[in-house]
């Protein structure tokens, strides 16, 4: 089957707002079809985790039809921190772009490594973003997406090629990494395993997946460079002002003022990373750092306050659609909580696994976690809900706990990059100026390749009885 034929079923992906509202209506319908139920919970490492074997049905009445509409503003409120981070991130990069420092940096980088050999930069930057996904997390890298977008266009591609470098790199680095405090760390604590144990096999999977992603992005970039009309962004529906034609990079040089602006940006990122790792910072503190970088970098770049103000709000306005989609998607979780069916879904999906052989259960676990990720897109949140169930189940099946954790990472992490309920992905696409339907057409073939690789590694893990039981 050709790639064109394989893509036909998802070529008409609706606008994400239409898709999310449809899912909201479907979720409300499920609250009437699926009985409400809950697990008892206890505290693990300062957070609530379910207690296996304690699932009970409840008599919570389904929400009224008005709950569909009520869930939207409630979702906006619950996702407010990410929404404002998107607005501020959009403003930050419009300011940096207006100074010319980032464009000159990318132009100089392309000139130095050679515009005629784009594969070098595609592979290099995919692995760089992968390292950031491993070290920093998923949503924490939102601010760096426009750098990859500028690189993609400078290499003769389009915004989608740049978004692919950033989102695939960060997403894969976050999905099956050797270390990850949000997923592996939480799961290891629940499974009572040494923290980040089993890092070697996960590293092999992570590096292999990044290599496949780099090849996928480079192949798409080459197609766009050779035949621009084959770009998936050729008839894009986006409010982004920028053209996707490559800039005249041969004229770009880094001046003293550019170095000062980039120094402010690098210092701001360093402060942000210190705050994340040493002070427990998260989205609100990160957004505050973005705002501080925007103000200082704009002034250092020679902008008058009036110009800085105008550019910042231009950038914020350009990501409005994506920012609001983040809150709209959170409304799905609000409805699930109001109907008390999230635990019922987890219980129903995990029960059939006990009837499968060990290998079948390991592979099926990835699918189960992928489905659950649609309803619980938070990695640490899903770990707290599912791992207390999956770990005892893996013991009964004769599967090592390490393998069960890897199956969770694969199902949760890889689908983060495509489910419309993932606020981080919607935020990155908004800042990149890439519509969701074009992203699905670009990413879905890669997702299939990544799952095949992951299933191969999981098969090896089952047969070698990987890790402590």
Secondary structure as UniProt FT lines:
FT   HELIX           3..7
FT   HELIX           8..10
FT   TURN            11..12
FT   HELIX           16..33
FT   STRAND          37..38
FT   STRAND          41..44
FT   TURN            45..46
FT   STRAND          47..50
FT   TURN            52..53
FT   STRAND          56..57
FT   HELIX           66..78
FT   HELIX           80..99
FT   HELIX           101..113
FT   TURN            115..116
FT   HELIX           118..136
FT   HELIX           139..144
FT   HELIX           145..154
FT   TURN            155..156
FT   HELIX           159..163
FT   HELIX           164..168
FT   HELIX           169..175
FT   TURN            181..183
FT   HELIX           184..191
FT   TURN            195..198
FT   HELIX           199..226
FT   HELIX           228..230
FT   TURN            232..235
FT   HELIX           249..251
FT   HELIX           256..278
FT   HELIX           283..300
FT   TURN            301..302
FT   HELIX           305..318
FT   HELIX           320..339
FT   HELIX           342..351
FT   HELIX           352..355
FT   HELIX           358..375
FT   HELIX           379..397
FT   HELIX           401..415
FT   TURN            416..418
FT   TURN            420..421
FT   HELIX           423..432
FT   HELIX           436..463
FT   TURN            464..465
//
